[in-house]
Amino acid sequence: MFSNLNNNQNPNNQNNQPTLKEKFKLWLSTVPFFVRCIMIITILFYILSWFLGGFTKALTNIPAYVIYGIQIWRLFTSSFVTLSIFNILFGFLAWIPDAIRLELTSGTIKYILAFLINSIIIQIIYVTLSFILSIISKQLILMPSSGLWPVIMAEITILCLTNPDNQLRMMCLPCLVPSKYYPWALFAFFSVLNMNLQFDIIAGIIYGYLFNHFLKTKIQISDEFIKRIENISFVNKLANLNSFVSLSKSASITENGTYTGQSTNAAMRGNFNIRNDNANSVTEQNFSKPAAPASTPFIGPGSVLGCKKIHHLIL
């Protein structure tokens, strides 16, 4: 009787609570075009692997097939294929929040190009590394690379090298690790946990060093080039989608403060040219305020690393 009375007194209580489906739709509406595409493609390939395992494995990066079979497409497709549901879940948790920020503040086309360039270079490094190590063991050249983790580890490495003398807590362990050693400590931790060495993760770490010390001043994507791509008829049609972030839209998002540059990964923005002096001043002002990124491997007390404060591990 009392339960009925409570329901009558608060008839709208349950109606005011959004359902899980409604929350997911609301969140999905905030996900920009390219991040959404990677999510869909990754999940689709994982489902296809149940029925067409040979097809999906043909998209992973197996160095022997790239070198001796000239199957170059594997360098492009490996990041979109993940054959483990746990790697998908952890990879999405670690990558999606910062990826959303980067696409919103740099534009869809520019982010696509930066992501592909980073991913392809990492896979080339992995093929080279596997070929060299195959002198020790022939099996190493047959180990596949797939998924987002090489790119994620490259991002972690770049963040750590921004302030290499910071002391960072190693997950839930009581010890502190200098940030310049943190990517390797994290790699060792996961290697022990998985009882397996993933050389594509090492390739991602190596790329982080190359990017931080050399490539960030060499790899530049100009706004003029992006505008030419956006003027292509096919891309123009995509620009009509609400999830597509054009260069002008990303500029207004950053400059109007609706999505400030402080929530992006400053080190990875080395791929992107700042548009003008005003945007540059806004970006520098925002980056001076530490923010908590989503795709960081840290737990415990926050530590300023580059432009961002590290709070926790999403794993």
N, C-alpha and C positions, 0 to 999 in steps of 0.2 A: 504493500500500500504506500509506504513512504517513498519507494523508488518511483512509483507513478506520480506522486505529488511533486517530487523533485524534477521529474521530466516535464511536468506541466508548467512548473515555475520557470524553467529554463529551456523553452522549446527550441531556441536557436543555438544552443551551445554546440551541439554536434554539427549543425549546418554551417557554423562559422569556421569549423576546423577543415582546412583543405585536406583532401585525400592524398595518399602517396602518389597516385597517378597525376593529380593536379600539380603537386610539387615538382614532379619530374618534368612535366610539360613546361612549367614556369622556368625551371633551370635550363631546359633544353633551348628555350627561346633566347637565352643569353649566350649560347655557344655559337661562335662565328663559323663561317662556311668551311674553311679548311680543317679546323679541329673536328667539326662534325663529320666531315668526309673521312678523316682518318679513323674515327671511332666506328663508323659504319663499315668501312672496308676491312678493318681489323676483325671485327665481330663476324662479318660475312665470310672472310677467309677461314676463320676458326671453325665456323659451322661447316663450310665446304670440306675442311680437312677430315671430318667424320666420314664423308662419302667419297671424296676425291683426294686422298692423301698424297698421291703421286703428283697431282697438279699443284697443290699448295707447296709441297717440298721443292718443286721446280722453281719456285719464286724466292726461296731462301738463298743466302749467299754461301755457296760451297766453293772454297777457293780453287780446288782442283778442276771443277767444271768451268770456272771463270778463266783460268789460265790455259788449260789444255783443250777445253771445249769451246772457247771463245763465247761463252754464255754471259755476255756483258749485262744483259737486262737484270741479272741477279743483284748487281750493285744498286739498282734503282728500286727494286721491289722488296728487298729484304726487310726494310723498316715497317712495311705494311702487313707483314705476315708474322703472327705470333701463334705458336702451336700449343701453348699452355694457358689454361684459363687463369691460373694464379699469376702468371706473368702479365696477362692482360689487365687483371684487376689492379695489381700493384703498379704497373706501368701507367695506367690511366690516372690513378690517384696521385702519382708523383708528377705526371707530365701535364695533365689537362689544365689545372688552374693557371700556371704560368704561361702555357700556350695560348689560352684565351686572352690573357693580358697582352702578350706580344702581338697577336693578330689584331686586336682592337686598336693598339697604339701605333702599329707600323703599317697596317693595311694587309688585306688578304694576299694579293699578288706578291708583295715584297716578302711576306712571311713564308709563303710557299717556296719561293726561290731560295731564301736563307735556309729553310729546313732541308730542302733537297741538296743544296750545296754541302751543308754540314754532314748530312747522312751519307752522301756518296763518298766524300773524302774519308770519312771514318771507315767505310767498307773497303776502300782502296788500301788504307793502312792495314786493315785486317787481312786482306788477301796477301799483301806484301809480308806481313809478320808471319802468317801461316806458311808461306812459301819458304821463308828463311828457317823457321823452326822445323820444317819437314825434313831437314837434314838430320835432326835428332830422332824424329818419329814420323813415319809416313802417314800415320793416322791423323795427324794434326791438320793436314791439308784437306781432309774430308769432313772436318767439323763444321756444321752449318752455323751461320749467324742470322738471327731474325729478331724482330721486335724493336721496341723503343729504348731499351735499356742502354745500348751503346751511346745514343744521343743524350740520354739523361745523365749518364756518368760524365760525358764531356761537359755538360752544363755545370755539374757539381764541381768538376776540376777547375773550370774557369772561375767560378765563384770563390773557390778556396785560394786560387793563385792571386786574386785581387788584393787580399791582405794575408800574405803567407805566414805572418808571425802570430796571428790570432791563435788562441787556445780553444779548441772545440771538444766538447764531450763526445766520447765514442758511444753513441746510442745509450743504453741503460747502464753501461759500465762506469765505475767510479773514476776512471782515469781520463786525463785531458790529452789531446793530441794536437800538435801544431797543425794549422790548416793546410800547410804545404805538403804534409804527409797524409792528410786525412783521406783523400781518394784511394791511396794505396792501402791504408788501414781498413777502409770500408770494403775494398776488393778482397783483402785477405779474410775479413770476417765472413763475407758471403761465400768465399771459396771453401772455408772450413765448414760453414753451415750446409752447403750443397754437396760437399765432398767432390768438387769438380772445379777445374780451372776454365773460365770462360775468356778466351783470348779476344773476343770481340769487345768485351768490357775493357780490356787493356788497350785496345785500339781506340776506344772512346776517350780514355784517360790521356793517351798520347796526343790525340787530336786537341784535347783541352790545352795541353802545353803548347802545341804548335799555334793554336789560335791566339792564346794569350801573349806569346812572345813574338809572333811573326804575322800570322794570317789576318788578324783583326785590322791591320792597316793596309792589307793587300786586297781583301775581298770587300768590295764596295758596290752597292746597288743604287744607282742614281735614281732620283725621282723622275727625271726625264724619260729614262728607260721604262720605268713602271707605267708612266702615262701613255707611252706608245703601246704597251701591252693592253692597257685598259681600253684603248680606243679600237682594238680588234673587235669585229662584230660579235663573235662568239662570247668574248669576255664582257662586252657591253650588255648582252642579254643576261649573263650571270649577275651583273651589277644591279639588276632590278630586284634580286632577292634581298630580303631584309637582313639575312645573315651575312651577306657579302659586304666586306669593309673596303670601300674604295680609298684611294690615297687622300682625297679631300675629306672624306668622312673621318678617317683616322686622325687627320690634322685637327679637325674641329673637336674630336673627342679629347685629344691631348691638351689643346690650347684652351678649351673652355672649362677644363677641369672635371668633366663628367667621368673621365677615367684617366687619372693622372699617371705620368710616367714613373712615379715612385714605385708602382706595383709591378713594373716590368723588371726583367733581368738586365741590369745595366751592362754587364760584361758581354752578354750575347748580343746586345744592341750594337756591337762593333760592326755587324753586318750592314747596319743601316746608317745612311747619311742623315744628319739633322737638317730639317727643311730650311730654317732661317734663324736669324738672331733671336727673334722673340721666342720661337719654339725652343731654341737652345737654352735661353735663360729660364724658361719655365721648367724644362727638363732638369737642369742643374739644380734649381731650387727644390724640386720635388725629390730628386735623388739624395739630397742632403739629409732627408728625413728617413731613417731606417724603417723598412717595412718588412713584414713577415711573408716570405715567399712560400708557395705551396710545395714546390718540388725540391725540398732540401732534406738532407739526411741527418738532421741534428735533433737532439733531445736535451732537455734540461735548461740551464740558464742561457739566455739569449746572448749571442756574440755578433758584433757588427762585422759583416763580411762584405767588403765592397760598399754597396749602397744599401744593403738590406740586413735586417736583424734575423738571425736564425733561431727558431724556437723549438721545432719538433721534427720528428721523423714520421712521414706518412707512409708507413710500410706495415 
